[in-house]
Amino acid sequence: MSYICSLCNGLFTLSLACPACSQPLEDSGRLEDYKGPYSPYNSADQYYGATYLQSSCEHIVSCPHCGEQYIYQVDLSLT
């Protein structure tokens, strides 16, 4: 049994408005990718451990208009 992030895998498009200025937000990638120089190349199991059941994938979303950034949690789908 494995879980996938539908945003990471391109199964849906982000359609959120910025709470500050109401402009469309853009996905800036997974939060884990910002934790170290090699973190985008590591598996998610290295961050959470094999026994931890992760229920969401945290993405940084940013507004190109006003520069605000937020963390958006994507529910993982069972595959």
Distance bins in CASP14 RR format, pairs under 12 A and 6 or more apart:
PFRMAT RR
TARGET T0000
AUTHOR 0000-0000-0000
RMODE 2
METHOD distances of the structure
MODEL  1
1 53 0 0 0 0 0 1 0 0 0 0 0
1 76 0 0 0 0 0 1 0 0 0 0 0
1 77 0 0 0 0 0 1 0 0 0 0 0
1 78 1 0 0 1 0 0 0 0 0 0 0
1 79 0 0 0 0 1 0 0 0 0 0 0
2 9 0 0 0 0 0 1 0 0 0 0 0
2 43 0 0 0 0 0 1 0 0 0 0 0
2 44 0 0 0 0 0 1 0 0 0 0 0
2 45 0 0 0 0 0 1 0 0 0 0 0
2 53 0 0 0 0 0 1 0 0 0 0 0
2 54 0 0 0 0 0 1 0 0 0 0 0
2 76 0 0 0 0 1 0 0 0 0 0 0
2 77 0 0 0 0 1 0 0 0 0 0 0
2 78 1 0 0 1 0 0 0 0 0 0 0
2 79 1 0 1 0 0 0 0 0 0 0 0
3 9 0 0 0 0 0 1 0 0 0 0 0
3 44 0 0 0 0 1 0 0 0 0 0 0
3 45 0 0 0 0 0 1 0 0 0 0 0
3 48 0 0 0 0 0 1 0 0 0 0 0
3 52 0 0 0 0 0 1 0 0 0 0 0
3 53 0 0 0 0 1 0 0 0 0 0 0
3 54 1 0 0 1 0 0 0 0 0 0 0
3 55 0 0 0 0 1 0 0 0 0 0 0
3 56 0 0 0 0 1 0 0 0 0 0 0
3 57 0 0 0 0 1 0 0 0 0 0 0
3 74 0 0 0 0 0 1 0 0 0 0 0
3 75 0 0 0 0 1 0 0 0 0 0 0
3 76 1 1 0 0 0 0 0 0 0 0 0
3 77 1 0 0 1 0 0 0 0 0 0 0
3 78 1 0 1 0 0 0 0 0 0 0 0
3 79 1 0 0 1 0 0 0 0 0 0 0
4 10 0 0 0 0 1 0 0 0 0 0 0
4 11 1 0 0 1 0 0 0 0 0 0 0
4 12 0 0 0 0 0 1 0 0 0 0 0
4 44 0 0 0 0 0 1 0 0 0 0 0
4 54 0 0 0 0 0 1 0 0 0 0 0
4 56 0 0 0 0 0 1 0 0 0 0 0
4 57 0 0 0 0 1 0 0 0 0 0 0
4 74 0 0 0 0 1 0 0 0 0 0 0
4 75 0 0 0 0 0 1 0 0 0 0 0
4 76 1 0 0 1 0 0 0 0 0 0 0
4 77 1 0 1 0 0 0 0 0 0 0 0
4 78 0 0 0 0 1 0 0 0 0 0 0
4 79 1 0 1 0 0 0 0 0 0 0 0
5 11 0 0 0 0 1 0 0 0 0 0 0
5 12 0 0 0 0 0 1 0 0 0 0 0
5 14 0 0 0 0 0 1 0 0 0 0 0
5 27 0 0 0 0 0 1 0 0 0 0 0
5 29 0 0 0 0 0 1 0 0 0 0 0
5 30 1 0 0 1 0 0 0 0 0 0 0
5 31 0 0 0 0 0 1 0 0 0 0 0
5 32 0 0 0 0 0 1 0 0 0 0 0
5 44 0 0 0 0 1 0 0 0 0 0 0
5 54 0 0 0 0 1 0 0 0 0 0 0
5 55 0 0 0 0 0 1 0 0 0 0 0
5 56 0 0 0 0 1 0 0 0 0 0 0
5 57 1 1 0 0 0 0 0 0 0 0 0
5 58 0 0 0 0 1 0 0 0 0 0 0
5 59 0 0 0 0 1 0 0 0 0 0 0
5 72 0 0 0 0 0 1 0 0 0 0 0
5 73 0 0 0 0 0 1 0 0 0 0 0
5 74 1 0 1 0 0 0 0 0 0 0 0
5 75 0 0 0 0 1 0 0 0 0 0 0
5 76 1 0 1 0 0 0 0 0 0 0 0
5 77 1 0 0 1 0 0 0 0 0 0 0
5 78 0 0 0 0 0 1 0 0 0 0 0
5 79 0 0 0 0 0 1 0 0 0 0 0
6 12 1 0 1 0 0 0 0 0 0 0 0
6 13 0 0 0 0 1 0 0 0 0 0 0
6 14 0 0 0 0 0 1 0 0 0 0 0
6 27 0 0 0 0 0 1 0 0 0 0 0
6 56 0 0 0 0 0 1 0 0 0 0 0
6 57 0 0 0 0 1 0 0 0 0 0 0
6 59 0 0 0 0 0 1 0 0 0 0 0
6 74 1 0 0 1 0 0 0 0 0 0 0
6 75 0 0 0 0 1 0 0 0 0 0 0
6 76 0 0 0 0 1 0 0 0 0 0 0
6 77 1 0 1 0 0 0 0 0 0 0 0
6 78 0 0 0 0 0 1 0 0 0 0 0
6 79 0 0 0 0 0 1 0 0 0 0 0
7 13 0 0 0 0 1 0 0 0 0 0 0
7 14 1 0 0 1 0 0 0 0 0 0 0
7 15 0 0 0 0 0 1 0 0 0 0 0
7 16 0 0 0 0 0 1 0 0 0 0 0
7 25 0 0 0 0 0 1 0 0 0 0 0
7 26 0 0 0 0 0 1 0 0 0 0 0
7 27 1 0 0 1 0 0 0 0 0 0 0
7 28 0 0 0 0 0 1 0 0 0 0 0
7 29 0 0 0 0 1 0 0 0 0 0 0
7 30 0 0 0 0 1 0 0 0 0 0 0
7 56 0 0 0 0 0 1 0 0 0 0 0
7 57 1 0 0 1 0 0 0 0 0 0 0
7 58 0 0 0 0 0 1 0 0 0 0 0
7 59 1 0 0 1 0 0 0 0 0 0 0
7 60 0 0 0 0 0 1 0 0 0 0 0
7 61 0 0 0 0 1 0 0 0 0 0 0
7 72 0 0 0 0 1 0 0 0 0 0 0
7 73 0 0 0 0 0 1 0 0 0 0 0
7 74 1 0 1 0 0 0 0 0 0 0 0
7 75 0 0 0 0 1 0 0 0 0 0 0
7 76 0 0 0 0 0 1 0 0 0 0 0
7 77 0 0 0 0 0 1 0 0 0 0 0
8 14 0 0 0 0 0 1 0 0 0 0 0
8 27 0 0 0 0 1 0 0 0 0 0 0
8 29 0 0 0 0 1 0 0 0 0 0 0
8 30 1 0 0 1 0 0 0 0 0 0 0
8 31 0 0 0 0 0 1 0 0 0 0 0
8 32 0 0 0 0 0 1 0 0 0 0 0
8 33 0 0 0 0 0 1 0 0 0 0 0
8 40 0 0 0 0 0 1 0 0 0 0 0
8 44 0 0 0 0 1 0 0 0 0 0 0
8 56 0 0 0 0 0 1 0 0 0 0 0
8 57 1 0 0 1 0 0 0 0 0 0 0
8 58 0 0 0 0 0 1 0 0 0 0 0
8 59 0 0 0 0 1 0 0 0 0 0 0
8 74 1 0 0 1 0 0 0 0 0 0 0
8 76 0 0 0 0 1 0 0 0 0 0 0
8 77 0 0 0 0 0 1 0 0 0 0 0
9 30 0 0 0 0 0 1 0 0 0 0 0
9 57 0 0 0 0 1 0 0 0 0 0 0
9 74 0 0 0 0 0 1 0 0 0 0 0
9 76 0 0 0 0 0 1 0 0 0 0 0
9 77 0 0 0 0 1 0 0 0 0 0 0
9 79 0 0 0 0 1 0 0 0 0 0 0
10 27 0 0 0 0 1 0 0 0 0 0 0
10 29 0 0 0 0 0 1 0 0 0 0 0
10 59 0 0 0 0 0 1 0 0 0 0 0
10 74 0 0 0 0 0 1 0 0 0 0 0
10 77 0 0 0 0 0 1 0 0 0 0 0
11 57 0 0 0 0 0 1 0 0 0 0 0
11 74 0 0 0 0 0 1 0 0 0 0 0
11 75 0 0 0 0 0 1 0 0 0 0 0
11 76 0 0 0 0 0 1 0 0 0 0 0
11 77 1 0 0 1 0 0 0 0 0 0 0
11 79 0 0 0 0 0 1 0 0 0 0 0
12 27 0 0 0 0 0 1 0 0 0 0 0
12 59 0 0 0 0 0 1 0 0 0 0 0
12 74 0 0 0 0 1 0 0 0 0 0 0
12 75 0 0 0 0 0 1 0 0 0 0 0
12 77 0 0 0 0 0 1 0 0 0 0 0
13 24 0 0 0 0 0 1 0 0 0 0 0
13 25 0 0 0 0 0 1 0 0 0 0 0
13 26 0 0 0 0 0 1 0 0 0 0 0
13 27 0 0 0 0 1 0 0 0 0 0 0
14 24 0 0 0 0 1 0 0 0 0 0 0
14 25 1 0 0 1 0 0 0 0 0 0 0
14 26 1 0 0 1 0 0 0 0 0 0 0
14 27 1 0 1 0 0 0 0 0 0 0 0
14 28 0 0 0 0 0 1 0 0 0 0 0
14 29 0 0 0 0 0 1 0 0 0 0 0
14 59 0 0 0 0 1 0 0 0 0 0 0
14 60 0 0 0 0 0 1 0 0 0 0 0
14 61 1 0 0 1 0 0 0 0 0 0 0
14 62 0 0 0 0 0 1 0 0 0 0 0
14 63 0 0 0 0 0 1 0 0 0 0 0
14 70 0 0 0 0 0 1 0 0 0 0 0
14 72 1 0 0 1 0 0 0 0 0 0 0
14 74 0 0 0 0 1 0 0 0 0 0 0
15 24 1 0 0 1 0 0 0 0 0 0 0
15 25 0 0 0 0 1 0 0 0 0 0 0
15 26 0 0 0 0 0 1 0 0 0 0 0
15 27 0 0 0 0 0 1 0 0 0 0 0
15 61 0 0 0 0 0 1 0 0 0 0 0
15 72 0 0 0 0 0 1 0 0 0 0 0
16 22 0 0 0 0 0 1 0 0 0 0 0
16 23 0 0 0 0 0 1 0 0 0 0 0
16 24 1 0 0 1 0 0 0 0 0 0 0
16 25 1 0 1 0 0 0 0 0 0 0 0
16 26 0 0 0 0 1 0 0 0 0 0 0
16 27 0 0 0 0 1 0 0 0 0 0 0
16 59 0 0 0 0 0 1 0 0 0 0 0
16 61 1 0 0 1 0 0 0 0 0 0 0
16 62 0 0 0 0 0 1 0 0 0 0 0
16 63 0 0 0 0 1 0 0 0 0 0 0
16 68 0 0 0 0 0 1 0 0 0 0 0
16 70 0 0 0 0 1 0 0 0 0 0 0
16 71 0 0 0 0 0 1 0 0 0 0 0
16 72 1 0 0 1 0 0 0 0 0 0 0
16 73 0 0 0 0 0 1 0 0 0 0 0
16 74 0 0 0 0 0 1 0 0 0 0 0
17 23 1 0 0 1 0 0 0 0 0 0 0
17 24 1 0 0 1 0 0 0 0 0 0 0
17 25 1 0 0 1 0 0 0 0 0 0 0
17 26 0 0 0 0 0 1 0 0 0 0 0
17 61 0 0 0 0 0 1 0 0 0 0 0
17 63 0 0 0 0 1 0 0 0 0 0 0
17 65 0 0 0 0 0 1 0 0 0 0 0
17 66 0 0 0 0 0 1 0 0 0 0 0
17 68 0 0 0 0 0 1 0 0 0 0 0
17 70 0 0 0 0 0 1 0 0 0 0 0
18 24 1 0 0 1 0 0 0 0 0 0 0
18 25 1 0 1 0 0 0 0 0 0 0 0
18 26 0 0 0 0 1 0 0 0 0 0 0
18 61 0 0 0 0 1 0 0 0 0 0 0
18 62 0 0 0 0 1 0 0 0 0 0 0
18 63 1 1 0 0 0 0 0 0 0 0 0
18 64 0 0 0 0 1 0 0 0 0 0 0
18 65 1 0 0 1 0 0 0 0 0 0 0
18 66 1 0 0 1 0 0 0 0 0 0 0
18 67 0 0 0 0 1 0 0 0 0 0 0
18 68 1 0 1 0 0 0 0 0 0 0 0
18 69 0 0 0 0 1 0 0 0 0 0 0
18 70 0 0 0 0 1 0 0 0 0 0 0
18 72 0 0 0 0 0 1 0 0 0 0 0
19 25 0 0 0 0 1 0 0 0 0 0 0
19 61 0 0 0 0 0 1 0 0 0 0 0
19 63 0 0 0 0 1 0 0 0 0 0 0
19 66 0 0 0 0 0 1 0 0 0 0 0
19 68 1 0 0 1 0 0 0 0 0 0 0
19 69 0 0 0 0 0 1 0 0 0 0 0
19 70 1 0 0 1 0 0 0 0 0 0 0
19 72 0 0 0 0 0 1 0 0 0 0 0
20 62 0 0 0 0 0 1 0 0 0 0 0
20 63 1 0 0 1 0 0 0 0 0 0 0
20 65 0 0 0 0 1 0 0 0 0 0 0
20 66 1 0 1 0 0 0 0 0 0 0 0
20 67 0 0 0 0 1 0 0 0 0 0 0
20 68 1 0 1 0 0 0 0 0 0 0 0
20 69 0 0 0 0 0 1 0 0 0 0 0
20 70 0 0 0 0 1 0 0 0 0 0 0
21 62 0 0 0 0 0 1 0 0 0 0 0
21 63 1 0 0 1 0 0 0 0 0 0 0
21 64 0 0 0 0 0 1 0 0 0 0 0
21 65 1 0 1 0 0 0 0 0 0 0 0
21 66 1 0 1 0 0 0 0 0 0 0 0
21 67 0 0 0 0 1 0 0 0 0 0 0
21 68 1 0 0 1 0 0 0 0 0 0 0
22 63 0 0 0 0 1 0 0 0 0 0 0
22 65 0 0 0 0 1 0 0 0 0 0 0
22 66 0 0 0 0 1 0 0 0 0 0 0
22 68 0 0 0 0 0 1 0 0 0 0 0
23 61 0 0 0 0 0 1 0 0 0 0 0
23 62 0 0 0 0 0 1 0 0 0 0 0
23 63 1 0 1 0 0 0 0 0 0 0 0
23 64 1 0 0 1 0 0 0 0 0 0 0
23 65 1 0 1 0 0 0 0 0 0 0 0
23 66 1 0 0 1 0 0 0 0 0 0 0
23 67 0 0 0 0 1 0 0 0 0 0 0
23 68 0 0 0 0 1 0 0 0 0 0 0
24 61 0 0 0 0 1 0 0 0 0 0 0
24 62 0 0 0 0 0 1 0 0 0 0 0
24 63 1 0 0 1 0 0 0 0 0 0 0
24 64 0 0 0 0 1 0 0 0 0 0 0
24 65 0 0 0 0 1 0 0 0 0 0 0
24 66 0 0 0 0 0 1 0 0 0 0 0
25 59 0 0 0 0 1 0 0 0 0 0 0
25 60 0 0 0 0 1 0 0 0 0 0 0
25 61 1 0 1 0 0 0 0 0 0 0 0
25 62 1 0 0 1 0 0 0 0 0 0 0
25 63 1 0 1 0 0 0 0 0 0 0 0
25 64 0 0 0 0 1 0 0 0 0 0 0
25 65 0 0 0 0 1 0 0 0 0 0 0
25 66 0 0 0 0 0 1 0 0 0 0 0
25 67 0 0 0 0 0 1 0 0 0 0 0
25 68 0 0 0 0 1 0 0 0 0 0 0
25 69 0 0 0 0 1 0 0 0 0 0 0
25 70 1 0 0 1 0 0 0 0 0 0 0
25 71 0 0 0 0 0 1 0 0 0 0 0
25 72 1 0 0 1 0 0 0 0 0 0 0
26 59 0 0 0 0 0 1 0 0 0 0 0
26 60 0 0 0 0 1 0 0 0 0 0 0
26 61 1 0 0 1 0 0 0 0 0 0 0
26 62 1 0 1 0 0 0 0 0 0 0 0
26 63 1 0 0 1 0 0 0 0 0 0 0
26 64 1 0 0 1 0 0 0 0 0 0 0
26 65 0 0 0 0 0 1 0 0 0 0 0
26 67 0 0 0 0 0 1 0 0 0 0 0
26 68 0 0 0 0 0 1 0 0 0 0 0
26 69 0 0 0 0 0 1 0 0 0 0 0
26 70 0 0 0 0 0 1 0 0 0 0 0
26 72 0 0 0 0 0 1 0 0 0 0 0
27 33 0 0 0 0 0 1 0 0 0 0 0
27 57 0 0 0 0 0 1 0 0 0 0 0
27 58 0 0 0 0 0 1 0 0 0 0 0
27 59 1 0 1 0 0 0 0 0 0 0 0
27 60 1 0 0 1 0 0 0 0 0 0 0
27 61 1 0 1 0 0 0 0 0 0 0 0
27 62 0 0 0 0 1 0 0 0 0 0 0
27 63 0 0 0 0 0 1 0 0 0 0 0
27 64 0 0 0 0 0 1 0 0 0 0 0
27 69 0 0 0 0 0 1 0 0 0 0 0
27 70 0 0 0 0 0 1 0 0 0 0 0
27 71 0 0 0 0 0 1 0 0 0 0 0
27 72 1 0 0 1 0 0 0 0 0 0 0
27 74 0 0 0 0 1 0 0 0 0 0 0
28 34 0 0 0 0 1 0 0 0 0 0 0
28 58 0 0 0 0 0 1 0 0 0 0 0
28 59 1 0 0 1 0 0 0 0 0 0 0
28 60 1 0 1 0 0 0 0 0 0 0 0
28 61 1 0 0 1 0 0 0 0 0 0 0
28 62 1 0 1 0 0 0 0 0 0 0 0
28 63 0 0 0 0 0 1 0 0 0 0 0
28 64 0 0 0 0 0 1 0 0 0 0 0
28 67 0 0 0 0 0 1 0 0 0 0 0
28 68 0 0 0 0 0 1 0 0 0 0 0
28 69 1 0 0 1 0 0 0 0 0 0 0
28 70 0 0 0 0 1 0 0 0 0 0 0
28 71 0 0 0 0 0 1 0 0 0 0 0
28 72 0 0 0 0 1 0 0 0 0 0 0
29 39 0 0 0 0 0 1 0 0 0 0 0
29 40 0 0 0 0 1 0 0 0 0 0 0
29 57 0 0 0 0 1 0 0 0 0 0 0
29 58 0 0 0 0 1 0 0 0 0 0 0
29 59 1 0 1 0 0 0 0 0 0 0 0
29 60 1 0 1 0 0 0 0 0 0 0 0
29 61 0 0 0 0 1 0 0 0 0 0 0
29 62 0 0 0 0 1 0 0 0 0 0 0
29 69 0 0 0 0 0 1 0 0 0 0 0
29 71 0 0 0 0 0 1 0 0 0 0 0
29 72 0 0 0 0 1 0 0 0 0 0 0
29 74 0 0 0 0 0 1 0 0 0 0 0
30 36 0 0 0 0 0 1 0 0 0 0 0
30 39 0 0 0 0 1 0 0 0 0 0 0
30 40 1 0 0 1 0 0 0 0 0 0 0
30 42 0 0 0 0 0 1 0 0 0 0 0
30 43 0 0 0 0 0 1 0 0 0 0 0
30 44 0 0 0 0 1 0 0 0 0 0 0
30 47 0 0 0 0 1 0 0 0 0 0 0
30 54 0 0 0 0 0 1 0 0 0 0 0
30 56 0 0 0 0 0 1 0 0 0 0 0
30 57 1 0 0 1 0 0 0 0 0 0 0
30 58 1 0 0 1 0 0 0 0 0 0 0
30 59 1 0 1 0 0 0 0 0 0 0 0
30 60 1 0 0 1 0 0 0 0 0 0 0
30 61 0 0 0 0 0 1 0 0 0 0 0
30 71 0 0 0 0 0 1 0 0 0 0 0
30 72 0 0 0 0 0 1 0 0 0 0 0
30 73 0 0 0 0 0 1 0 0 0 0 0
30 74 0 0 0 0 1 0 0 0 0 0 0
31 39 0 0 0 0 1 0 0 0 0 0 0
31 40 0 0 0 0 0 1 0 0 0 0 0
31 44 0 0 0 0 0 1 0 0 0 0 0
31 47 0 0 0 0 1 0 0 0 0 0 0
31 56 0 0 0 0 0 1 0 0 0 0 0
31 57 0 0 0 0 1 0 0 0 0 0 0
31 58 1 0 1 0 0 0 0 0 0 0 0
31 59 1 0 0 1 0 0 0 0 0 0 0
31 60 1 0 1 0 0 0 0 0 0 0 0
31 61 0 0 0 0 0 1 0 0 0 0 0
31 69 0 0 0 0 0 1 0 0 0 0 0
31 70 0 0 0 0 0 1 0 0 0 0 0
31 71 1 0 0 1 0 0 0 0 0 0 0
31 72 0 0 0 0 1 0 0 0 0 0 0
31 73 0 0 0 0 1 0 0 0 0 0 0
31 74 0 0 0 0 0 1 0 0 0 0 0
32 38 0 0 0 0 0 1 0 0 0 0 0
32 39 1 0 1 0 0 0 0 0 0 0 0
32 40 1 0 0 1 0 0 0 0 0 0 0
32 41 0 0 0 0 0 1 0 0 0 0 0
32 42 1 0 0 1 0 0 0 0 0 0 0
32 43 0 0 0 0 1 0 0 0 0 0 0
32 44 1 0 0 1 0 0 0 0 0 0 0
32 45 0 0 0 0 0 1 0 0 0 0 0
32 46 0 0 0 0 1 0 0 0 0 0 0
32 47 1 0 1 0 0 0 0 0 0 0 0
32 48 0 0 0 0 1 0 0 0 0 0 0
32 54 0 0 0 0 0 1 0 0 0 0 0
32 56 0 0 0 0 0 1 0 0 0 0 0
32 57 0 0 0 0 1 0 0 0 0 0 0
32 58 1 0 0 1 0 0 0 0 0 0 0
32 59 0 0 0 0 1 0 0 0 0 0 0
32 60 0 0 0 0 0 1 0 0 0 0 0
32 71 0 0 0 0 0 1 0 0 0 0 0
33 39 1 0 1 0 0 0 0 0 0 0 0
33 40 1 0 1 0 0 0 0 0 0 0 0
33 41 0 0 0 0 1 0 0 0 0 0 0
33 42 0 0 0 0 1 0 0 0 0 0 0
33 44 0 0 0 0 0 1 0 0 0 0 0
33 47 0 0 0 0 0 1 0 0 0 0 0
33 57 0 0 0 0 0 1 0 0 0 0 0
33 58 0 0 0 0 0 1 0 0 0 0 0
33 59 0 0 0 0 1 0 0 0 0 0 0
33 60 0 0 0 0 1 0 0 0 0 0 0
34 40 0 0 0 0 1 0 0 0 0 0 0
34 47 0 0 0 0 0 1 0 0 0 0 0
34 58 0 0 0 0 0 1 0 0 0 0 0
34 59 0 0 0 0 0 1 0 0 0 0 0
34 60 1 0 0 1 0 0 0 0 0 0 0
34 62 0 0 0 0 0 1 0 0 0 0 0
34 69 0 0 0 0 0 1 0 0 0 0 0
34 71 0 0 0 0 0 1 0 0 0 0 0
35 41 0 0 0 0 0 1 0 0 0 0 0
35 42 0 0 0 0 1 0 0 0 0 0 0
35 44 0 0 0 0 0 1 0 0 0 0 0
35 46 0 0 0 0 0 1 0 0 0 0 0
35 47 1 0 0 1 0 0 0 0 0 0 0
35 58 0 0 0 0 0 1 0 0 0 0 0
35 60 0 0 0 0 0 1 0 0 0 0 0
36 42 0 0 0 0 1 0 0 0 0 0 0
36 46 0 0 0 0 0 1 0 0 0 0 0
36 47 0 0 0 0 0 1 0 0 0 0 0
38 46 0 0 0 0 0 1 0 0 0 0 0
39 46 0 0 0 0 1 0 0 0 0 0 0
39 47 1 0 0 1 0 0 0 0 0 0 0
40 46 0 0 0 0 0 1 0 0 0 0 0
40 47 0 0 0 0 0 1 0 0 0 0 0
42 48 0 0 0 0 0 1 0 0 0 0 0
42 49 0 0 0 0 0 1 0 0 0 0 0
43 49 0 0 0 0 1 0 0 0 0 0 0
43 50 0 0 0 0 0 1 0 0 0 0 0
43 54 0 0 0 0 0 1 0 0 0 0 0
44 50 0 0 0 0 0 1 0 0 0 0 0
44 52 0 0 0 0 1 0 0 0 0 0 0
44 53 0 0 0 0 0 1 0 0 0 0 0
44 54 1 0 0 1 0 0 0 0 0 0 0
44 56 0 0 0 0 0 1 0 0 0 0 0
44 57 1 0 0 1 0 0 0 0 0 0 0
44 58 0 0 0 0 0 1 0 0 0 0 0
44 76 0 0 0 0 1 0 0 0 0 0 0
45 51 0 0 0 0 1 0 0 0 0 0 0
45 52 0 0 0 0 1 0 0 0 0 0 0
45 53 0 0 0 0 0 1 0 0 0 0 0
45 54 0 0 0 0 1 0 0 0 0 0 0
46 52 0 0 0 0 0 1 0 0 0 0 0
46 54 0 0 0 0 0 1 0 0 0 0 0
47 54 0 0 0 0 1 0 0 0 0 0 0
47 57 0 0 0 0 0 1 0 0 0 0 0
47 58 0 0 0 0 0 1 0 0 0 0 0
48 54 1 0 1 0 0 0 0 0 0 0 0
48 55 0 0 0 0 0 1 0 0 0 0 0
48 56 0 0 0 0 0 1 0 0 0 0 0
48 57 0 0 0 0 0 1 0 0 0 0 0
48 58 0 0 0 0 0 1 0 0 0 0 0
48 76 0 0 0 0 0 1 0 0 0 0 0
53 76 0 0 0 0 1 0 0 0 0 0 0
53 78 0 0 0 0 0 1 0 0 0 0 0
54 73 0 0 0 0 0 1 0 0 0 0 0
54 74 0 0 0 0 0 1 0 0 0 0 0
54 75 0 0 0 0 0 1 0 0 0 0 0
54 76 1 0 0 1 0 0 0 0 0 0 0
55 73 0 0 0 0 1 0 0 0 0 0 0
55 74 0 0 0 0 0 1 0 0 0 0 0
55 75 1 0 0 1 0 0 0 0 0 0 0
55 76 1 0 0 1 0 0 0 0 0 0 0
55 77 0 0 0 0 0 1 0 0 0 0 0
55 78 0 0 0 0 0 1 0 0 0 0 0
56 71 0 0 0 0 0 1 0 0 0 0 0
56 72 0 0 0 0 1 0 0 0 0 0 0
56 73 1 0 1 0 0 0 0 0 0 0 0
56 74 1 0 1 0 0 0 0 0 0 0 0
56 75 1 0 1 0 0 0 0 0 0 0 0
56 76 1 0 0 1 0 0 0 0 0 0 0
56 77 0 0 0 0 0 1 0 0 0 0 0
57 71 0 0 0 0 0 1 0 0 0 0 0
57 72 0 0 0 0 1 0 0 0 0 0 0
57 73 1 0 0 1 0 0 0 0 0 0 0
57 74 1 0 1 0 0 0 0 0 0 0 0
57 75 0 0 0 0 1 0 0 0 0 0 0
57 76 1 0 0 1 0 0 0 0 0 0 0
57 77 0 0 0 0 0 1 0 0 0 0 0
58 70 0 0 0 0 0 1 0 0 0 0 0
58 71 1 0 1 0 0 0 0 0 0 0 0
58 72 1 0 0 1 0 0 0 0 0 0 0
58 73 1 0 1 0 0 0 0 0 0 0 0
58 74 1 0 0 1 0 0 0 0 0 0 0
58 75 0 0 0 0 0 1 0 0 0 0 0
58 76 0 0 0 0 0 1 0 0 0 0 0
59 69 0 0 0 0 0 1 0 0 0 0 0
59 70 0 0 0 0 1 0 0 0 0 0 0
59 71 1 0 0 1 0 0 0 0 0 0 0
59 72 1 0 1 0 0 0 0 0 0 0 0
59 73 1 0 0 1 0 0 0 0 0 0 0
59 74 1 0 0 1 0 0 0 0 0 0 0
59 75 0 0 0 0 0 1 0 0 0 0 0
60 67 0 0 0 0 0 1 0 0 0 0 0
60 68 0 0 0 0 0 1 0 0 0 0 0
60 69 1 0 1 0 0 0 0 0 0 0 0
60 70 1 0 0 1 0 0 0 0 0 0 0
60 71 1 0 0 1 0 0 0 0 0 0 0
60 72 1 0 0 1 0 0 0 0 0 0 0
60 73 0 0 0 0 0 1 0 0 0 0 0
60 74 0 0 0 0 0 1 0 0 0 0 0
61 67 0 0 0 0 0 1 0 0 0 0 0
61 68 0 0 0 0 1 0 0 0 0 0 0
61 69 1 0 0 1 0 0 0 0 0 0 0
61 70 1 0 1 0 0 0 0 0 0 0 0
61 71 1 0 0 1 0 0 0 0 0 0 0
61 72 1 0 1 0 0 0 0 0 0 0 0
61 73 0 0 0 0 0 1 0 0 0 0 0
61 74 0 0 0 0 0 1 0 0 0 0 0
62 68 1 0 0 1 0 0 0 0 0 0 0
62 69 1 0 1 0 0 0 0 0 0 0 0
62 70 1 0 0 1 0 0 0 0 0 0 0
62 71 0 0 0 0 0 1 0 0 0 0 0
62 72 0 0 0 0 0 1 0 0 0 0 0
63 69 1 0 0 1 0 0 0 0 0 0 0
63 70 0 0 0 0 1 0 0 0 0 0 0
END
